[in-house]
């Protein structure tokens, strides 16, 4: 199932799961090469799953925004600007997605954007941890080189 189509409850569970998993990956101050490899592997696994979900959410959000823009133009029917805007808004607030089922496209776009930003935040944290790990690795290399010269 696509993360963009999760129920609110399922997405809450999903986001809690990944928040805990990301926070569990700690970069200890006394890191060694073996620990660094394990941590990098953990971060890579999390990144691989979340980056795919981020792409799904980005695509779904983009589609929702595109539908909104398209229908704001197509459904702008009326005698004056105010009436045209109201008609287009009403149409999008009761957008038919299947026989007998409607959704509010504005709410849907907001929901997808919120999820996108949440998963993007997860990906950013993972990327930042990876960068700090690379920096720590550089410090270890410099430290070992300096230690051998004295």
N, C-alpha and C positions, 0 to 999 in steps of 0.2 A: 504494500500500500504506500502511496506517495505521501510524503510528509505534508504536502500542501492540502491534502484532503483529509487529514486527521481531524477527528472531533476535537473540541477544545480540551476535553479531559485527556484524550490520548496525547495531544501536544504538550500538555502540562506534564504528564508522566515522562514523555520523551525529553523535554527540556531539563527536568530535574535529574534524569538519568545521566545526561551528558554534562550537566553542571557538576555533579558529584564526581564523575569520571575525570573530568579535566582538573578539578581541584585536587584530586587524589595524586596526580602526577606532580610530584614536588622535585625541585632542583636543590639538592642539599649543598651546603657550602663546601663540604669536603668531598666533592665528587671525584670519582676516578673514571678511567676509560671504560671499564666494564659497565659501571652504573650509567655512564653517558650513553652507551649503546642501547641499553635496556630502555632508558627514558626516551631516547629518540625513536625507538621502535614503537613504544606506547603512543607517543604523540603522532607518529605517522599513521598508526591504525585509526586513531580518533579523527585525524584530519581527513583521511580517505573517505570515511563514512559521512562526515559532516559536510565536506565540500560538495559531494554529490547531492545531498539534501539542500544545500544552499543554492545550487544550480536549479533544482526543481522549484524552489520557492521563488527565485528570481524570475524564472520563466512564467510561473503562474501569476505572479504579481504584474509582470509586464503584459500578459494577456488580459488581465482584469482592467488595467489602466487603458489598454488599447480599445477594449470593448466600451469602456466609459466614454472615451474621446469620440469614438465612432458614433455611438448612439446619442451623444450630446449634440452632434451635428445632424444625424439622420432623423432624430425625433423632435427637432426644433420646429414644431408645427404650431402655428397660431398667428393671430393678427398683429401682435406687437412683440417686442423683445422680451418683456416680462412673461407673457403667456407662453412664448416658445421655450424659455428657460424652465418654467414651471412644468410644462408638458414633458420635456426631456428628463427632468429630475424625477417626476412621477414615474415615468417609464422605467428609469434605472432603479428606482426604489422597489419596483415590483417586476424585476427582470425575470422572464420565464426561462428556466433551465431544463425543464422537462414537463411532460403532461401533468398539469395541476400543481406544479411546484415552482415557486418563485423565490428569489432572494433579493436582498438589497445590495446592488453592486458596489455602492459606496462603502457599506460595512464590510463586504467581502474584500475589497481592495485594502481597507484598513487592517483587516485580520491578517491578510497575506503579508502586508508590509511589516506588521509587528513581528510575525514569525520570521520573516527574512532578516530583520534587524537582530533578532535574538540569535539565530544560527550564525549570522555574520559575526556577531560578538564572540561566539564560541570559536569560530575559525580564527579570528584575530588573536584571541588569547593563546591558542595553540601555536600560531605563527610566532608570536612574541616569545613564548617559552622555547621554541626551536631556536630563535635568534639568540636568546640568552645562553642556551646550551652551547651554541657555536662560540660565543664570546668566552664562556668558561673554558671551553676546550682550548682556545687560543691562549688564555691565561696559563693553563696547565702546561702547554708547550713551551711558552716563554719561561715559566718557572723551572721546568726541567732543564732547559738549556742554560739558564743562569746558575742553577744548582750544580751543574757538571763542571762549570768553569772555576768554581771556588773551592 
